[in-house]
Amino acid sequence: MARTRNIWVLPEINGNGEEISQLSLGLLTESRYIAEKVGGTVTALVLGDQTPDYSRVFGQYEVSRAYIFQDPLLQNYSAEVYVESLLPRIQAEKPWLFLMGHTAIGRELAPRLAALLETGVISQCAKIELSQPEHPKFYRPVYGDQLFQEVIFQTDNTMLVTMDPQSLNVAPAARVGKVRALTIEPKLTAESLKTRHLEYLPADFQTVDVADADTVISAGMGAATDELLPLVEELAGLIEGAIGTTRPVVDGGKIPRERMIGQTGKVVSPEFYLALGISGATHHVGGIQDSGKIVAINRDPQAPIFQSSDVGITADLKDVLPVLIERIKRARDNGEIL
Ligand SMILES: Cc1cc2nc3c(=O)[nH]c(=O)nc-3n(C[C@H](O)[C@H](O)[C@H](O)COP(=O)(O)OP(=O)(O)OC[C@H]3O[C@@H](n4cnc5c(N)ncnc54)[C@H](O)[C@@H]3O)c2cc1C
């Protein structure tokens, strides 16, 4: 008898316990697409202390069933209690596919579950190919995004996959469907916890994910030089901006890959985007179009970045950056800005 293709999905609820992140809506969309293609059903999993009712959101993504795991020890994420809650259900129901985000949570949870379920994990999956639904193919970027690796599962156990957030789109269905919600009380004990949550701390603008930053200062090839990069970092510190960059700068090893913005990098949507020494190739501009205000500084008046900017300044950064930093410092000392 053909196995029912149940797709389980783990949306991530933000720290305040109310909002479902964009990533999670992307995961729900992906699950919906897969279910449509393979004739499967989608089950969404929510773990928490007192979880709000997400039926309406889930209904928009054709989730047919929601498992709400409720326990005081699930108030904050911990791999140990998540595994203890989920494992018996997975073992009992053997979902066909289990999707999580390739996030701090997914990266920690998926391998733990896989080991206990004697299955594999495909991590940072960018695409799932379902032309033969009985043999799905999974694609993940390797060798610094230069190649895609094609991977298949060689087990009938649940396929665990963490999805690359950048590969996900958000597309609710036209109609809101009905969701059957089942509350599960895993009855966890404090002994299950090997680590303890202390507190949530606000993200540091220097370490925050560029995709989440309100202010982004991007250094392209014209700014990521030995002479100018320290000034860019000083400016970023003064206006509390996260540093972003372009692909050649990353390839040159000056700024880490997770700060790369563009079609093959991150898509950002800050209130303020400052492009320093960036030519404005479509590959880059494709990742900044949702920004509030875009200001570009480039010494070439013909640089394409000016076509995508709200304010364009034709100048050499060697002249501009020291003056800009000096002016901001002075304005701050005079109490003109905070
Ligand atoms: C398949 C593919 C995918 C890609 N994906 C991405 C991606 O996701 N993100 C991305 O960014 N790129 C991506 N690229 C690369 C992209 O096409 C461009 O090559 C890249 O964005 C250019 O980076 P840049 O603007 O920093 O450098 P350049 O194009 O070299 O531009 C440097 C700019 O700095 C200016 N400049 C130089 N010195 C100064 C100075 N002292 N003061 C002021 N201005 C100065 C110059 O006038 C120039 O306009 C991709 C390419 C390919 C083929």
The ligand as a Gaussian input file, in Angstrom:
#p B3LYP/6-31G(d) Opt

LIG

0 1
 C       25.696000      34.342000     -10.819000
 C       26.159000      35.580000     -10.108000
 C       25.598000      35.908000      -8.909000
 C       26.015000      37.047000      -8.216000
 N       25.440000      37.354000      -7.014000
 C       25.817000      38.476000      -6.385000
 C       25.215000      38.856000      -5.152000
 O       24.355000      38.170000      -4.585000
 N       25.601000      40.010000      -4.566000
 C       26.550000      40.834000      -5.122000
 O       26.858000      41.871000      -4.545000
 N       27.143000      40.477000      -6.293000
 C       26.804000      39.341000      -6.919000
 N       27.420000      39.013000      -8.082000
 C       28.505000      39.884000      -8.570000
 C       27.947000      41.121000      -9.280000
 O       27.637000      40.809000     -10.614000
 C       28.957000      42.263000      -9.236000
 O       30.177000      41.819000      -9.784000
 C       29.199000      42.808000      -7.835000
 O       27.987000      43.155000      -7.193000
 C       30.085000      44.055000      -7.908000
 O       30.546000      44.370000      -6.632000
 P       31.055000      45.833000      -6.283000
 O       30.010000      46.813000      -6.638000
 O       31.526000      45.796000      -4.873000
 O       32.371000      45.969000      -7.160000
 P       32.634000      46.744000      -8.505000
 O       31.677000      46.383000      -9.560000
 O       34.086000      46.568000      -8.784000
 O       32.377000      48.276000      -8.139000
 C       33.164000      49.046000      -7.297000
 C       32.615000      50.461000      -7.338000
 O       33.326000      51.264000      -6.406000
 C       33.540000      52.542000      -6.968000
 N       34.738000      53.084000      -6.298000
 C       36.010000      52.588000      -6.350000
 N       36.807000      53.301000      -5.547000
 C       36.038000      54.267000      -4.990000
 C       36.304000      55.325000      -4.086000
 N       37.522000      55.538000      -3.567000
 N       35.273000      56.152000      -3.737000
 C       34.045000      55.968000      -4.269000
 N       33.735000      54.972000      -5.117000
 C       34.727000      54.132000      -5.475000
 C       33.739000      52.296000      -8.442000
 O       33.422000      53.462000      -9.171000
 C       32.766000      51.142000      -8.705000
 O       31.498000      51.616000      -9.135000
 C       27.026000      37.883000      -8.778000
 C       27.580000      37.551000     -10.009000
 C       27.161000      36.411000     -10.654000
 C       27.784000      36.074000     -11.987000

